[in-house]
Amino acid sequence: MKKIEAIIKPFKLDEVKEALQEVGVQGITVTEAKGFGRQKGHTELYRGAEYVVDFLPKVKIEIVIAEDRLQASVDAIQKAARTGRIGDGKIFILNVEEAIRIRTGESGTDAI
C-alpha cells in the first residue's frame, strides 16, 4: 500500500477530487495548510500599509491506495492540479505498513 500526500492550490481541489474519483479512489482526507516553496511569499497592501504574506494558502490531500492504483492516482493529481504557474504544489509518495478499518477490523487493502 502507498500513501500519497499532495499539496495543491485550494481552487484546484474540486478538479483533483473528481479526477481521483474517476480513477477509482474511494476516500481522501483534505486539510487546509499554509506554506511556501520556491514561490516564497509576496507583499500586499492593506489600508495603505504594506505587509508580507509569508505563508500562502494551500490544501493537503492524503490518500492511501493499493500499489496497482498508484500511477493512475499520481497522474490524475498532476493533470488536475497543474496550472503551469509557480506554486502548483508537490506530490509525496510514502510506504504504508498496515491499514485497519476500525469498524470491522479489516486490515490491509481490504481496509482501504
C-alpha positions as CSV (number, residue, x, y, z in Angstrom):
1,M,0.0,0.0,0.0
2,K,1.1,3.6,-0.6
3,K,0.1,6.9,0.8
4,I,0.0,9.9,-1.5
5,E,0.3,13.4,0.1
6,A,-0.3,16.2,-2.4
7,I,0.0,19.9,-1.6
8,I,-2.1,21.9,-4.2
9,K,-3.6,25.3,-4.7
10,P,-7.0,25.5,-3.0
11,F,-9.0,26.3,-6.1
12,K,-7.9,23.1,-7.7
13,L,-9.4,20.9,-5.0
14,D,-12.7,20.0,-6.8
15,E,-10.9,19.2,-10.0
16,V,-8.4,16.9,-8.2
17,K,-11.2,15.2,-6.2
18,E,-13.2,14.5,-9.4
19,A,-10.1,13.2,-11.2
20,L,-9.3,10.8,-8.3
21,Q,-12.9,9.6,-8.2
22,E,-12.6,8.8,-12.0
23,V,-9.6,6.5,-11.4
24,G,-11.4,4.7,-8.6
25,V,-10.1,6.4,-5.4
26,Q,-12.8,6.0,-2.8
27,G,-11.7,8.2,0.0
28,I,-9.5,11.2,0.6
29,T,-8.6,13.4,3.5
30,V,-8.2,17.1,3.0
31,T,-6.5,19.6,5.3
32,E,-6.2,23.3,4.9
33,A,-2.5,24.3,5.1
34,K,-0.2,27.2,4.7
35,G,3.3,27.2,3.3
36,F,5.8,28.3,0.7
37,G,8.5,26.8,-1.5
38,R,10.2,28.4,-4.4
39,Q,7.2,30.6,-4.8
40,K,8.1,32.4,-1.5
41,G,5.6,34.9,-0.2
42,H,4.5,38.2,-1.6
43,T,3.8,41.7,-0.5
44,E,0.3,43.1,-0.2
45,L,-1.2,46.5,0.5
46,Y,-3.8,46.8,3.3
47,R,-5.2,50.2,4.3
48,G,-2.2,51.9,2.9
49,A,0.4,49.8,4.7
50,E,2.5,47.1,3.0
51,Y,2.9,43.7,4.7
52,V,4.5,40.5,3.7
53,V,2.4,37.3,3.3
54,D,5.0,34.6,4.1
55,F,2.7,31.6,4.1
56,L,0.4,31.1,1.1
57,P,-2.9,29.1,1.4
58,K,-2.6,25.5,0.2
59,V,-4.6,22.3,0.5
60,K,-3.1,19.0,1.6
61,I,-4.7,15.9,0.2
62,E,-3.9,12.4,1.7
63,I,-5.0,9.1,0.1
64,V,-3.9,5.5,0.9
65,I,-4.2,3.2,-2.1
66,A,-3.2,-0.2,-3.3
67,E,0.1,-0.1,-5.3
68,D,-1.6,-1.0,-8.5
69,R,-3.6,2.3,-8.4
70,L,-0.5,4.4,-7.6
71,Q,0.5,5.6,-11.1
72,A,-3.1,6.4,-12.2
73,S,-3.7,8.3,-9.0
74,V,-0.5,10.3,-9.3
75,D,-1.2,11.1,-13.0
76,A,-4.8,12.2,-12.1
77,I,-3.5,14.6,-9.4
78,Q,-0.8,16.0,-11.7
79,K,-3.2,16.6,-14.6
80,A,-5.9,18.1,-12.5
81,A,-3.7,20.3,-10.2
82,R,-1.4,21.7,-12.9
83,T,-1.8,25.4,-13.9
84,G,1.7,25.8,-15.3
85,R,2.5,28.5,-12.9
86,I,4.8,28.6,-9.9
87,G,3.2,27.2,-6.7
88,D,1.3,24.3,-8.3
89,G,2.4,22.1,-5.5
90,K,4.1,18.8,-4.8
91,I,3.2,15.1,-4.5
92,F,4.9,12.8,-2.0
93,I,4.6,9.0,-2.0
94,L,5.2,7.0,1.2
95,N,5.0,3.3,2.1
96,V,2.2,2.2,4.3
97,E,2.9,-0.8,6.6
98,E,-0.6,-1.6,7.5
99,A,-4.2,-0.2,7.4
100,I,-7.0,-1.3,9.7
101,R,-10.7,-0.4,9.4
102,I,-11.8,0.4,13.0
103,R,-15.5,-0.5,12.5
104,T,-14.9,-4.0,11.1
105,G,-11.3,-4.9,11.9
106,E,-10.5,-5.5,8.3
107,S,-6.8,-5.0,7.5
108,G,-4.5,-4.4,4.5
109,T,-6.0,-3.4,1.2
110,D,-9.5,-4.6,2.4
111,A,-9.4,-1.7,4.9
112,I,-8.9,0.9,2.2
